[in-house]
Amino acid sequence: MMLSPAEDAVKRFESGASCAQAVLAACAPKWGIEVTEAMRLGSALGAGLAGLRETCGAVTAMAAVMGLRYGNESLMDAQTKAAHYERVRAAIVAFDETFGTHNCKELLQKASIEKQAGVPPEARTTDYYAKRPCAAFVRFCTAYASAEAPSEA
């Protein structure tokens, strides 16, 4: 049985990929991008951009995938660029309406997880995944970016 992109992304996340890597790797093949390239592209985007706990890495990856789907190639095409920005903003608003924010630190605080910027990544253990809400963010962002109906985990 073939997994949906959203379930593929969750599986990748639960196997050790960062939130951003999981979203990118699950979506990239649809646009002819190798999974290994997607993993490298997403490698610094997790944990709120390189561990800074700013914009959620899954949200950043969702925006990147939407760039593959809708982004403009012409530097002079302001109308397409504006429409693309509006789509991405709408996706972020939908994420915020579902989860309350797109800030990594705030998302973790809602789950009673206090993480400071720049702290080395934790070991991926059963306990790590049990307390982390990130699989839901990965699922939502992948579903939204790949045009599935997004839903909260």
Secondary structure as UniProt FT lines:
FT   HELIX           5..13
FT   TURN            14..16
FT   HELIX           19..27
FT   HELIX           28..31
FT   HELIX           35..42
FT   TURN            43..51
FT   HELIX           57..70
FT   TURN            75..76
FT   HELIX           78..99
FT   HELIX           104..110
FT   TURN            111..112
FT   TURN            117..118
FT   HELIX           126..131
FT   HELIX           134..145
FT   TURN            146..147
//
